[in-house]
Amino acid sequence: MRIAFKGLALAASLALAGLMPAAAQAPAKQEAPVAAAAAAPAANAAAPAATAAKPASPELAMDGAPAMTVKPMLGQPTDGLMTIQPQVTANGRRAHSFHDHILLPLITAISLFVLALLIWVVIRYRRAANPVPSKTSHNTAIEIVWTLVPVLILVAVAVPSIGLLNAQYKPAPANAVTLKAIGNQWYWSYQYPDNGGIEITANLLKEKDQVAAGERYRTDADGPRLLATDNRIVLPVGVPIRLITTANDVIHSWAVPAFWIKLDAVPGRLNETSFTIEKPGLYFGQCSELCGARHGYMPIAVEAVPPAEFAAWVKAKGGSMPGEAKPAAAAPAAAAAPAAAPAANAAAPTNTAEAAPANAATAEAATGR
Ligand SMILES: [Cu+2]
């Protein structure tokens, strides 16, 4: 039964996403979501119908989810910005403050002090001003000072630094939402193992002049060049996220600057960290481990939304929230077509196609933003 449901959920999400893993490198046509929506998924008829009912538009994610608009200054690089991106996690704020209030003043003071010493030496002890140089070779007091002071500075930096490092590897609490990010040459795929095994493949959106006529290309609503993806992942705000990374081929690294997250994705190994996003918004990142020819073309786009919207998105994807009953529509469908379950093919969705249209308007109101 559980396997049957998983198969259906996979079929549903694949149909919704309008792409199969094999097609990952080639962005599907814009019309795909609508076509897929007509055959609407087995799991939970109402919610997908709502998102799918919208017309295909470059501003919609390929799965038909409402696209979040890009906010200036938030979650992306900004022209002329000199410092770290605005941080939206506790660790990020802590690191930002560490950088701004401890490291930067310290580095500035040391640089100015050394510069002043150099200038003083150059002027005061130049040949013209100091024709007979001193033959002094040792000075115990000054040697103790120039050994001790740097040690004390390093200790002063190490204390907050190790605390921050420790905080970054704090295990996630039991109620965390798990996101598994899988690096592939050269795109990211995602799983939500606690939410009915939702799977998402996120590819770079190419520029208009790089795609064939009719194919989806990047617009400014999708995000900056080289950072926009065809499918965005969605995460709840204010809820701890357990991030697990791994890879299918070579080492990648899942990095989103605004979250203060950079976690290597290593084949055959699971790396884990946790964070809580404090502000709704659209956040961009990139693979940060040199992983091959198209390393620069595997962006990350995260929509952070209120928990209720996240729950609605999970339902729309055919998943479920932990502790919640499985979507009702999935049960009869699975019972009606047990044979179709293992293969995520066309058989399953057609069985429930009639049940799909449901009340689009209500669900749209619930998920609209
Ligand atoms: Cu990579």
Residues whose N, C-alpha, C, O or C-beta is under 5 A from the ligand:
A	BS01	CU	I251 H252 S253 C287 E289 C291 H295
